[in-house]
Amino acid sequence: TTRSWDFLGLSSSSPSSILVSSKMGDGVIIGVLDTGVWPESEVFKDEGLGPIPSRWKGVCESGKHSNGKVRCNRKIIGARWFVDGFLAEYGQPLNTSDNQEYLSPRDANGHGTHTSSTAAGAFVGNVSYKGLASGTVRGGAPHARLAIYKVCWNVLGGQCASADILKALDEAIHDGVDVLSLSIGSSIPLFSDVDERDGIATGSFHAVTRGITVVCGAANDGPSAQTVQNTAPWILTVAASTIDRTFPAAIKLGNNKTFLGQALYTGKEIGFRRLVYPEASGLDPNSAGVCQALSVSPSLVAGKVVLCFASTTPRVSIFRAAAVVRAAGGVGLIVAKNPTDVLTSCGDNFPCIEVDFEIGTHILFYIRSTRSPEAKLSHSKTLVGKRTLAKVAYFSSRGPNSIAPAILKPDITAPGVNILAATSPLDQLADGGYVMHSGTSMSTPHVAGIVALLKALHPTWSPAAIKSALVTTAWRKDQSGFPIFADGSPQKLANPFDYGGGIVNPNGAADPGLVYDMGTVDYMHYLCAMDYNNSAISRLVGRSIVCPSEKPSLLDINLPSITIPSLRHSTTITRTVTNAGASKAIYKAMIDSPFGITMVLNPGVLVFNSTTKKISYTVTVTTIHQVNTGYFFGSLTWTDGIHNVTSPVSVRTEVLQSYEDD
Amino acid sequence: EGKSKVHIVYLGENQHNDPALAVDYHHEMLATVVESKEIASDMMIYSYKHGFSGFAAKLTESQAQRLAELPGVIRVIPNRIHRLQ
C-alpha cells in the first residue's frame, strides 16, 4: 500500500481526493472475515480517532489463552472468533503441528492483518520490504473502524468452514458493520447462490438487503475463463491488477549485454561469476535445465549462477530450484518463465531473478555459444510511475460467470500484486512486521476501503448504487489514454471478463452522475429468473413471493453492465437509471457497439429534473453474425458533458445451441 | 448412518424479533429429530439468529434428511471448507 493508494488517486496530499472529503472514512465500520488480527501492529493505532460509533453493538473477545489475548481500541472496535464449525469437522484440538495458531482473534497466519490493514490501517511512514517499495503504508479508509471476525484458521495455509463464515456474517449484521470484506473463496464448480455450502452468497444476501456492502475476491484461478468465484449479483466481486511499480534487477552478461528481470533481491551485487545451464546428454538436452526438476551437483554449480526454465507451476519451481542451487553452493539463479506478475523473495535474500522466455533464451544462446559464460547480478530497484503500465494480474480469475453468464463477473479490479502491508510477526516472510503478498485477497480490501469512503460521503446509497458507481466510473485506460492489458498467455487487451468495469477509480465513483440501483425486489427478479422455487425465494426474503408466470429475463436485471451470452437475432433489454447528481441534467448516449452488433437506444436522451429522478430505457441489440461467435465487447456511455456513466457490453452470437465454450 | 457431520439447517429470513426466541425455536426443531432437548443442545454448534435464521449442528445423514422434510426448512446442507485467496 506504499504505492497502491497513490496509483488509485487517493494520495493523502491531494486536496481534491475523496480521502479528504470523506474524512478518511470516519464513522464507517468495516467488518473483515479472515484469519484475525495482530492488534499491536502500529497500523492499528487509534490516535486521532474519535469515540466508537454509538450504533456499534459488537464485542471484543480476548480469547482463551493468555498468549493469544487481544485488546481492542478505537481502531479495532470488535474482535471475535468462530472455530466450532471447523473443529467439529476436523476434530479437537486444532492441529497446528505445522503452524502456530491462537484460539482467539489473534492472527498467527498474517493474512487477516494484511487485509484489514489494507482496508482501514492508519498511516505508518518509512516502511519497506527489505529496502524495496519504501513509503507510507496505510488503509484505504484510515479513519474507518475495524471489526475483526476470525473464521479462517492457520491449518494447511488457511482454511475456513462455511458454518463459521455464516455465523460471523450473522453476528456482523447484528453488530452494525457497514462494509464486509471477505478474501475467501472455494473452488470450481460453484454451488448455487442459495446453497449454504457456499456460505458466503446466502449470508451476504441478508447483509446486502440490510444495506451492508459485501466485497469478495474473484479468486486466483486465472487466466483461464469461467474461473471467477463469489458470483452472486448482490456481491461486489473484485479482480486483481498490478500497479505502476516494478522491481527490476539487472543481469549483465560477459558479452556486455544487460537484461532486466524482476526480483525481490536486496542483497549485495553478485559480481561476474561463471554462468551455467544444466544441460543433459542424450535425446532431450533441455531436460536437466527444468526448474522444477533441477538436480545439480556442487561440482557443477558451486560459486556459479544457474539458469533454469520453469515450464509449470512457476512459484513452486522457483522455490525448489533456489533451494537446490543454494544447497549445491550456487550463488544465484536466473529463472526463465511465463510472465506471472507475482514476486516472492527466495528466502534469506538469495538472488533469484525472473525473466521471460525470450530473455531466458537469449541468455541460453549466450551460454551455448561462449567458452566461459559469465553473469553479474544486481540487486532489485523500485521503479514507480507513469512508465509502468498496470495490467490485470495473471492469476486473477476471469469471467464469464459459470452460474449465470448474463451477470458480469468480476465487477471491478483493484491492486493485488506485490502489496506491502502489515502482517503477523509469525509470518515467516515478514520483514519488521510487514510483508508483500499477492492475490485477489489483497485487491478485495482495497475496494472495501474505497466503499468505506463512499459510505462516509453517501450514507444513504444502497450496495447496488455503490457497485454501480464503481463499475461505471472505472478506468479502462491509463492516464495517458493507453488501454489496460491483461496478463495471460499471451498478454492481450483487457476485456470485461478480465476486469469487470475496469480498474477502480475512487474519486470518479464519488460523483458518478447516474446509478443503476437495485433492492430486494431486483434480487427476487434474479432468483426467479434463475428458476429457484417460490418457497425458497419466499423464505430467503422473508415474505411470500410468487414468481411471475412468464419467467423474468436475466438480461433485465438492473446491473451497470450488459452481458448477452446467447444472441440469436434481436433482443431488447431494459435498464433504469437514477440521477445521483444535480437535479436538472440531460444525458446523451454514446455507443461503442461490439463487432457485428447493433445497439439501438430508446430514448436516446435522458432528461432529469426535480420530479424525474429515475428513467428507464431500452436497448435493442441485434447481431449480423450468421455463425456462433465468441464474445465481442463494447460499451454504452451516458454523458451530460461532466459525467461519463459507462456500462461494459459483452455479446456472444449463438445461431446454434452452444455445445461447449465456443 | 452412524457418523455425524456438521450440517447447516437454513430457515431463511429471521421470523423472530427476539434472538432468544429464535434459539429456542432452533433447539425445538432439532429436538424433533433426536430424542430430547438435551441431546439437541449437545448437537447444536451455532444458532443463526440475527441476520437470518438457521442453525449448524452435527447430524447423521438420516437426521439431516428428516430435518429437511420439516416445514419451514429451506435446505439442510453439509458444511464445507473455504480457502484464503
Interface residues (C-beta under 8 A of the other chain):
Chain A: D34 T35 F82 D84 G85 A88 E89 N109 H111 C152 G157 G158 Q159 C160 A161 S162 A163 D164 I165 L166 K167 L169 D170 E171 A172 I173 H174 S183 I184 G185 S186 S187 V194 D195 E196 R197 G199 I200 T202 G203 H206 A207 R210 G217 A219 N220 G439 T440 S441 T444 S535 A536 S538 R539 L540 V541 G542 R543
Chain B: K5 V6 I8 Y10 L11 G12 E13 N14 Q15 P19 I45 Y46 Y48 K49 H50 G51 F52 G54 A56 K58 G72 I74 R75 I77 P78 N79 R80 I81 H82 R83 L84 Q85
